[in-house]
Amino acid sequence: MAEAGRVCVVGGGPAGLALARSFLALGIPFDVHERHADVGGLWDPSNPGSPVYNSAHFISSKTQSHYHDFDMPEDYPDYPSNRQILAYMHAFADVYGLRPHIRFNTEVKEARREKTGWQVTLSTGETKHYASLVCANGTNWHAAMPKYPGLYTGEMRHAQTYRSMDEFKGKRVLVIGAGNSGCDIACDAAQSADKAFISMRRGYHFIPKHIFGIPADAFAASGPQLPMWLEQRVFGVMLRVLNGDLTRLGLKKPDHRVFETHPIVNTQLLHFLAHGDIKAKPDVARFEGKTVHFTDGSSEEVNLVLCATGYQWKVPYLSPDAFVWKHGRPDLYMNLFSREDGALYALGFMETNGGAYKLFDEMADLIARTIRARANGGAEADRIDKLIANDRPDLSGGIRFVGSSRHATYVEINAYRKQMKRLRRRLGWPALADGCFERLRAASAREAA
């Protein structure tokens, strides 16, 4: 039988840590199972399968990206490095006493639904029983490789395997994909490769990391909240003033308005394009030996093709039908709650246009309160069950996202925050207040002493 009310959390990365703190604060019994030797998830480059490369930094700034009640250190730069982010997570786990609740070097091999909850099989050979399961294993572990006509005879691999710009020395390099990682890696190639190219299917809006000396997301958060249609126009004009006509650099004109794709927060690539250190190319048409033919009729000889083409979202320890999947994404209420199974939750299975960690705390709190309400039963549990089953809020914020699988479950961060506030009001749940985790922090300090 499932231990009364005990929750299984899969993953000790950013989402799993937020859940651990919320469960401790609300007195919910739980175990976190982490297959690696320490916390940090993908931000630990020693974690097998981590996609973190040496030059990786946050694309959201430190003031918009930290956990609730736990600011990043003042001496951190506006955009912390991957090493600083990992150190921050280690400190977070220590300050709130989370490590004793995490089983390291323990992978969840299978989670099978049973009448009273979940039967969980671990890599240690143990089988444990839980009342609820929260999937916090992350989404950037299973590389998605593109397919093109022809045969490429050079080296071709996914960006997940990339670590250092030294890998580009003496090579002609093509980076496929213009997400934030693709643009970062292309900048490394521009500095290290003999010749560098970046292939993009469409044109994009490039948002500078600083606007008038202020981090872009902090600038947006500090300004007046405009209607989205007006904000798109204002930012569109601002970007044209700051960046000019990007077609002069060989880039395509964007086929969408600003914010309608995941923002590319990078103007360093524009610098290297303007200096000829890298050249923009359209989509790949076909391969022929080491020659890459592009859709504009041009071709280039390259030694290495690095595909920054995203990831498949998977929950390998669950049966595929445990979630309802749409466009490769699980269909969840508020990207958190299974609509079909009242004992199944997820955290981190979403993408948004802002810093996620502050959201993680609020989301973890919603999961924790829902688990507690369902354990207690009664009217509160009935209300949340009806909302999860029937409520389908618009989380787009009025943005018409481009029709890609990546944007199938994409949310606009301010719209999501507003919906969380509405949900709390409807259920009579308090918002997270400053100092709400202080008791937990003090208790951890006493134990450490």
C-alpha positions in Angstrom: 0.0 0.0 0.0 1.1 3.5 -0.7 2.6 5.3 2.3 -0.1 7.7 3.5 0.1 10.9 1.4 3.8 10.4 0.5 4.9 11.9 -2.8 7.5 10.7 -5.3 9.4 13.5 -7.0 11.5 12.5 -10.0 14.5 14.8 -10.5 16.7 17.0 -8.3 17.1 19.8 -10.8 15.6 23.3 -10.6 12.0 22.1 -10.6 12.7 19.3 -8.1 14.4 21.6 -5.7 11.4 24.0 -5.8 9.0 21.1 -5.0 11.2 19.9 -2.2 11.1 23.3 -0.5 7.4 23.7 -0.9 6.6 20.2 0.4 8.8 20.8 3.4 7.2 24.1 4.1 3.6 22.6 3.9 4.5 19.4 5.8 3.9 17.0 2.9 6.0 13.8 3.1 8.0 13.1 0.0 11.1 11.6 -1.5 13.2 13.1 -4.4 15.0 10.6 -6.6 17.9 12.0 -8.5 19.9 9.7 -10.8 23.0 12.0 -10.6 25.3 12.4 -7.6 24.2 16.0 -6.8 21.5 18.6 -7.4 21.4 20.9 -10.4 19.9 18.8 -13.2 21.1 19.9 -16.6 23.1 22.8 -15.2 25.7 20.3 -13.9 27.9 19.5 -16.9 29.1 16.3 -15.2 25.5 15.0 -15.3 25.4 12.5 -18.2 23.4 13.9 -21.0 23.7 17.5 -19.8 23.6 20.0 -22.8 25.5 22.7 -20.9 28.5 24.1 -22.8 31.4 26.2 -21.3 30.1 29.5 -22.5 26.4 29.0 -21.5 24.8 31.7 -19.5 21.3 32.5 -18.3 19.2 34.3 -21.0 17.1 35.8 -18.2 18.8 38.1 -15.7 19.6 37.4 -12.1 16.9 39.6 -10.7 14.2 37.9 -12.7 15.4 34.3 -12.4 16.0 33.5 -8.7 13.9 31.4 -6.4 11.4 33.2 -4.1 13.1 34.6 -0.9 16.5 33.5 -2.2 18.2 36.2 -4.3 21.3 35.4 -6.4 24.5 36.8 -4.8 25.0 40.6 -5.4 28.4 39.9 -7.0 26.9 37.8 -9.7 26.8 39.5 -13.1 23.5 40.5 -14.8 23.5 37.2 -16.7 25.2 34.5 -14.6 27.3 31.7 -16.1 26.4 28.0 -15.9 29.0 27.6 -13.1 27.4 30.3 -11.0 23.9 29.0 -11.6 25.0 25.5 -10.4 26.7 27.1 -7.3 23.5 29.0 -6.6 21.5 25.7 -6.7 23.9 24.0 -4.4 23.5 26.9 -1.9 19.8 26.8 -2.2 19.7 23.1 -1.4 22.0 23.6 1.6 20.3 26.7 3.0 16.9 25.0 3.1 18.1 21.6 4.2 16.9 19.8 1.1 19.7 17.3 0.6 18.5 14.8 3.3 15.3 14.4 1.3 17.0 13.6 -1.9 18.2 10.1 -2.8 21.2 10.6 -5.1 22.5 8.1 -7.6 19.0 6.6 -7.7 17.1 6.6 -11.0 13.4 5.9 -11.3 13.3 3.1 -13.8 9.5 2.7 -13.9 6.4 4.2 -12.3 3.3 2.1 -12.7 -0.2 3.2 -11.7 -1.9 1.1 -9.1 -5.2 1.4 -7.3 -3.8 3.3 -4.3 -1.2 5.4 -6.1 2.1 4.5 -7.8 4.5 1.6 -7.7 7.9 3.0 -8.4 10.9 0.8 -9.3 14.3 2.2 -8.6 17.7 1.5 -10.1 18.8 0.1 -6.7 16.3 -2.7 -7.3 13.9 -1.4 -4.7 10.1 -1.1 -5.3 8.4 1.7 -3.4 4.8 2.8 -3.2 3.6 6.4 -3.3 0.3 8.2 -3.2 1.3 10.8 -5.9 3.9 11.2 -8.6 5.5 14.5 -9.7 7.5 14.4 -12.9 10.3 17.0 -12.6 12.9 15.3 -14.8 13.2 18.1 -17.3 12.8 18.3 -21.1 16.3 18.9 -22.5 17.7 15.3 -22.4 16.6 13.7 -25.6 18.1 15.3 -28.7 16.0 15.9 -31.7 18.0 15.5 -34.9 16.8 16.9 -38.3 16.6 14.9 -41.4 17.7 16.1 -44.8 18.0 14.5 -48.2 21.4 13.1 -49.2 24.3 11.7 -47.3 26.7 13.8 -45.2 30.2 12.3 -44.8 31.7 14.8 -42.4 31.1 14.9 -38.6 27.5 15.6 -37.7 26.1 15.7 -34.1 23.7 17.4 -31.8 24.5 20.5 -29.8 23.8 18.4 -26.7 27.3 17.0 -27.1 29.0 20.3 -27.5 31.2 21.7 -24.7 34.0 24.0 -25.9 34.9 26.3 -28.8 38.2 24.3 -29.0 36.1 21.7 -30.8 35.9 24.1 -33.8 39.6 24.8 -34.2 40.9 24.1 -37.7 37.4 23.3 -39.0 34.7 24.7 -41.3 31.6 24.6 -39.1 27.9 24.8 -39.8 25.5 25.4 -36.9 21.9 24.5 -37.7 19.3 26.2 -35.6 18.9 29.7 -34.2 17.5 29.2 -30.7 19.5 30.8 -27.9 21.8 27.8 -27.6 22.3 27.7 -31.4 23.2 31.4 -31.4 25.6 31.1 -28.5 27.4 28.2 -30.1 27.5 30.0 -33.4 29.3 32.9 -31.6 31.9 30.3 -30.3 32.3 29.0 -33.9 32.8 32.6 -35.2 35.7 33.0 -32.8 37.4 29.6 -33.1 36.5 27.9 -36.5 38.4 28.5 -39.7 35.1 29.3 -41.3 31.7 29.5 -39.6 28.1 29.4 -40.9 24.7 29.4 -39.2 21.6 28.0 -40.9 18.2 29.5 -40.0 14.8 28.4 -41.4 13.2 31.8 -40.8 14.1 35.3 -39.7 14.0 36.2 -36.0 13.8 39.2 -33.8 17.1 39.7 -31.8 16.5 41.2 -28.3 19.6 42.8 -26.8 20.6 41.7 -23.3 20.6 45.3 -22.1 18.3 48.1 -23.0 19.5 51.5 -21.9 22.0 49.7 -19.6 19.3 47.6 -17.9 18.8 43.9 -18.5 16.1 43.4 -21.1 13.7 41.4 -18.9 14.2 43.8 -16.0 13.5 46.7 -18.3 10.3 45.1 -19.5 9.2 44.3 -15.9 9.8 47.8 -14.7 7.9 49.6 -17.4 4.1 50.1 -17.6 2.1 47.0 -18.5 0.9 47.8 -22.0 -1.7 45.8 -24.0 0.1 43.1 -25.9 -0.7 44.5 -29.3 0.8 47.8 -28.3 3.8 46.2 -26.5 4.6 44.3 -29.7 4.5 47.5 -31.7 6.7 49.4 -29.2 9.3 46.7 -28.9 9.2 46.1 -32.7 10.1 49.7 -33.4 12.7 49.7 -30.6 14.4 46.7 -32.1 14.5 48.2 -35.5 16.1 51.3 -34.1 18.6 49.3 -32.1 19.5 46.6 -34.6 18.6 48.2 -37.9 17.6 46.1 -41.0 18.9 42.6 -40.3 18.7 41.5 -43.9 21.9 43.5 -44.5 23.6 40.8 -42.5 22.2 38.0 -44.6 19.4 37.2 -42.2 15.8 36.7 -43.4 13.2 39.2 -42.5 11.1 37.8 -39.6 7.8 36.4 -40.8 6.2 37.0 -37.5 5.8 39.8 -35.0 8.1 40.2 -31.9 7.3 37.8 -29.1 5.5 35.3 -31.4 8.5 33.0 -31.1 10.7 32.2 -28.1 12.8 35.4 -27.7 16.4 35.2 -28.9 18.3 37.3 -26.4 21.6 37.8 -28.2 23.1 40.6 -30.2 26.6 39.2 -30.0 25.8 37.1 -33.1 24.9 40.3 -35.0 28.3 41.6 -34.1 30.1 38.6 -35.6 27.8 38.7 -38.7 28.6 42.3 -39.2 32.4 41.6 -38.9 32.3 38.7 -41.3 33.3 36.2 -38.7 30.3 34.0 -39.4 27.9 33.9 -42.4 24.1 33.4 -42.2 22.6 30.8 -44.5 19.0 29.7 -45.1 17.7 26.2 -44.4 19.6 23.1 -45.6 18.3 21.6 -48.8 20.4 18.5 -49.0 23.8 17.0 -48.3 26.4 15.7 -50.8 29.5 14.3 -49.2 30.9 17.2 -47.2 29.1 19.8 -49.3 25.9 21.4 -47.8 23.4 22.7 -50.3 21.1 25.4 -49.1 17.6 26.4 -50.2 18.8 29.6 -51.9 21.0 27.6 -54.2 24.3 28.3 -52.5 26.6 25.6 -51.1 29.5 25.3 -48.7 32.1 22.7 -47.8 32.1 22.0 -44.1 33.8 19.5 -41.8 31.4 19.7 -38.8 27.6 20.1 -38.7 26.3 20.9 -35.2 22.5 20.6 -34.9 21.0 23.0 -32.3 17.6 21.6 -33.2 15.9 21.2 -29.8 14.8 18.2 -27.8 12.0 15.6 -27.7 10.0 15.8 -24.5 9.9 12.4 -22.8 9.0 10.8 -19.5 10.9 7.5 -20.0 9.8 5.9 -16.8 6.1 6.2 -17.6 3.8 4.4 -20.0 3.3 6.7 -23.0 -0.5 6.8 -22.3 0.0 8.1 -18.8 -0.2 11.6 -20.3 -2.3 12.8 -23.2 0.3 14.1 -25.7 -0.4 16.9 -28.3 2.3 18.0 -30.7 4.9 16.2 -28.6 3.8 18.0 -25.4 1.7 16.7 -22.5 -1.7 18.3 -22.3 -1.8 19.5 -18.7 -3.9 22.0 -16.8 -1.7 25.0 -16.2 1.2 22.8 -17.4 1.1 21.2 -14.0 -1.9 18.9 -13.5 -3.0 15.8 -15.3 -6.6 16.2 -16.4 -7.1 12.4 -16.3 -5.2 11.3 -13.2 -5.6 13.0 -9.8 -2.3 11.5 -8.6 -0.1 12.6 -11.4 1.6 16.0 -11.7 4.5 17.6 -13.7 6.7 20.6 -13.1 9.1 22.1 -15.7 7.1 20.8 -18.8 6.5 24.3 -20.2 8.3 27.1 -22.0 7.8 30.8 -21.4 9.2 34.1 -22.4 10.7 34.9 -18.9 12.6 33.6 -16.0 11.2 30.3 -14.8 12.5 29.9 -11.3 10.2 32.4 -9.7 7.3 30.6 -11.5 8.6 27.2 -10.2 8.0 28.3 -6.6 4.5 29.4 -7.3 3.8 26.3 -9.4 5.3 24.0 -6.8 3.1 25.6 -4.1 0.0 25.0 -6.3 0.9 21.4 -6.7 1.6 21.0 -2.9 -1.7 22.6 -1.9 -3.6 20.5 -4.5 -2.0 17.3 -3.1 -3.0 18.3 0.4 -6.5 19.3 -0.5 -7.0 16.0 -2.3 -5.7 14.1 0.7 -8.1 15.9 3.0 -11.1 15.5 0.6 -14.2 17.6 0.8 -15.4 20.7 -1.0 -11.9 22.2 -1.6 -10.8 19.0 -3.4 -14.0 19.0 -5.4 -13.4 22.6 -6.6 -9.8 21.9 -7.7 -10.8 18.7 -9.4 -13.5 20.5 -11.4 -11.1 23.2 -12.4 -8.5 20.8 -13.6 -11.0 18.8 -15.6 -12.8 21.6 -17.3 -10.9 24.9 -17.1 -8.9 25.8 -20.2 -7.5 29.3 -19.7 -5.9 31.3 -22.5 -2.2 31.6 -21.5 -1.1 33.3 -24.7 -1.4 36.8 -23.4 -2.9 37.8 -26.7 0.1 36.6 -28.7 -0.3 34.4 -31.8 2.6 32.1 -31.4 4.0 30.5 -34.6 2.7 27.1 -35.5 5.6 24.9 -34.2 5.6 22.0 -31.8 7.8 24.1 -29.5 5.0 26.7 -29.1 2.2 24.1 -28.6 2.2 24.6 -24.8 4.1 27.9 -24.8 2.8 30.5 -22.3 3.2 34.2 -22.0 4.7 34.8 -18.5 2.4 37.7 -17.4 -0.7 35.9 -18.6 0.4 32.8 -16.7 1.0 34.8 -13.5 -2.4 36.4 -13.7 -4.0 33.0 -14.1 -2.2 31.7 -11.1 -3.5 34.6 -9.1 -7.1 33.9 -10.3 -6.7 30.2 -9.4 -5.6 31.1 -5.9 -8.5 33.5 -5.4 -11.0 30.9 -6.6 -9.6 28.3 -4.2 -9.0 30.7 -1.3 -5.3 30.0 -1.3 -2.8 32.6 -0.2 -0.1 34.0 -2.5 3.6 33.4 -1.7 4.7 36.2 0.7 8.1 37.5 1.4 9.6 35.6 4.2 7.3 32.6 3.8 10.2 30.2 3.8 12.1 31.8 6.7 10.9 29.3 9.3 12.3 26.5 7.1 15.5 28.3 6.5 16.0 28.9 10.3 15.3 25.3 11.1 17.9 24.2 8.6 20.4 26.6 10.1 19.8 25.2 13.5 20.3 21.6 12.3 23.5 22.6 10.6 24.8 24.2 13.8 
